[in-house]
């Protein structure tokens, strides 16, 4: 089928496709699907999309996916979403990701996440982040973390924070860092803490430095 013919397929016909049929669509054909057609793919069939096909999805198409469809992606499919297309994932989509899916995101993908996307992560998802993902967070994104998310950071994750990331932390975020996690901060991260951040430290936290 040509891209023009693919665009002409009714949404209810798309919904009737089996997982095998969905998987048979080429990256070019899937790239031609409208947002309505993408949304019509059955949740149970979304796993049929090849990773190369997922990589061809635009941000508009990714944005058309329901939270159920996003949650049905295999880890390899999540890792295949293009950097520019990740912007299509909304806060609800982010919160719907399993911890395995979150772990599957590459450091480059995670570094491209918006503040709103990272702020939407649950504490379980935060604790599932790899050290490479944590290290890839931009300073603006780090600043968007809630105090609850910061408190959920493991010692390994805290150790992965760099000096610029530590410098971006607000006083509230610094105060929320667990004592064990604070003690795990690298010398570079400790040196990066702002004066306001240092002033926010509790006596117990200071004892860990």
N, C-alpha and C positions, 0 to 999 in steps of 0.2 A: 504493500500500500504506500502511496505517496503521502507526503506530509499533509497535503490538502485533503486527501481522502480520510486520513486519520482524524483531522479536525472535524470532519463531517459525521463521525460516528456519534450516535446518540449516547447520552450519559447512562441510560438504563442498559444499553448494550455493553458499555464498558463495565458496568457493575456485574454483568452476567459472565464476564470472562473468567476462566479458571486461572489458578496460580500458574499453570504451565503456559497458558496463552499469554498471560501478562508477562511472563518471563521471556516469551518469544519476541516481544516488541524490541526493536532496536533502539539505541540511544537517540538516533535521529527522530524516530517515530514518537518516542516518549517526550522528546523535547518539543514536539509539535502539539502535544495535548494542551487543552485549555485548563484553566484552574478548575472549572466545573467537572471536567473529565477526570482530572487527577483526584478530586475529592470523591468521585464516584467509585474508584477502585475499592473493592471490598477489603476490609481490614485483614481478613484471612488470606488474601491473595497478594498483599503488598510485599511479602517476603519473597515473592517470585521474581521481583525486579533484580536484574543483575547489577553488580556493583558499578559496572561501567555505565549502566543506564541511570543509576542513582546519581552518579557524578555529573550527568548531563542535565539534571533538574535545575531550573532557574530559581532565583529567590522567590519569585511570584508563585511558582509551582510548589516549592517547599512550604510557602505560607498557606497554600490551599489545603495542605494535609491536615487531617484532624488529629487531635491528640491520640486517638486510638490507633490511627495509621502510624504515627510516629513511634508509639510505644511498641508496635508490631514489627518494626525494623529489626533486622539482625544486627549484631554488633558491627559486622563487616560493612553493612550498608550505611550505618551511621558514620563510620570512618571514611566512607566514600563521598559524603556530601561535600560539594565544592566550597571553598572558603567564602566566596562572594555570595553563595546561596544560603549559607548559615543564617544570614540576617532574616530569612523567612521564618525561622523558628521563634514562636512567641513565648511568653512567660509560661503559659499553660503547657506548651509543648516541652519546654525544658523540665518543668516539674514532673512531667509524665515519663521521662526517661528512666530506665532502670539503672541501677548502679553499674551493671555490666556495660550498658550502652555509654554511660558517662565515661567509664574507663577507656572505652574504645576510641573516644575522640583523640585525635592526635594533638600534640602540643601546639602545633601551628594552628589547628582549628580552634583550640581553646584560647589561644592568644588573640584570635580574631573575634571572640565573643564580645557582645556589647555589655555594658554595665547592667542593663535591665535583665539580660539573659542570665548572667552569673548571679545576680541578686535573687533570681527565681529558684535557684537550687535549694533543695531541702538539706537538712543537716546530714542525712544519710548519704546523699549525693556528694556533699562537700567532703565527707570523710572517705569517700571512694576515690577521690582525685589522686592521680599519681603525682609524684614529686615534680616530674617534668611539666605536668599541666599547671601546677601551682607556680613554678618558676616562670612559666610563659605569660602569666597574668600581667596586664598592663597596670601602671600605677593608678589610672583613673578607675579601672575595674576593681582593683584591690580596695580602693576607697569606697566602692559601692557595696562591699560586703556588710551584712548586718552584724551586730555584735553577737548575735546567736550563732551565725555562721563562723565568725572568727573564733568563738569559744569552742566550736566543734573541731577546729584544726588539730590534727594529730601532731606528735612531736616530730615525726619525719617530714610532715608538710611544713611545719614552722621552720624547720632547718633549711628547707628549700627556698625560703623567702630571701630575696636579695636586699641590698642596702637601699636602693631606690624604692622598692616596694615598702620596706619598713618606714621609710621617710614619708610615704603617702598615707600611712595609717593615722586616723583621727585619735584624739585622746580617748574617746569612748571605745574604739576598737582595741587600742593598746591595753586599756583596763580590762577588756574582755578576754584577753589571751590567758589561757590556763597557765598555771605556774610551771608545770612540766614542759609545756610547749615554749614558754618564754625562755626557760633554761636551755632549750634546744636551739635557740636562734644563733646563727653564725655571728662571728665577730663583726663581719661587714654589716649585717642587719642591725645589730645592737648599735653600732656606730652611726647607722642611718636614722635611728629614732630621733624625732624632732624634740625640741625643748619641751613643747606642750605634751608630747607623748611620754617623755621621761617624768614629767610632773604628775602624769596620770597613774603612774605605777603605784601599786599598793606595797606595803611593807613586805608582805609575803612574796610578791613578785620580785622585788629588789633583791631579796635573799637568794633568788635563783640565778642572778646575774654573776 
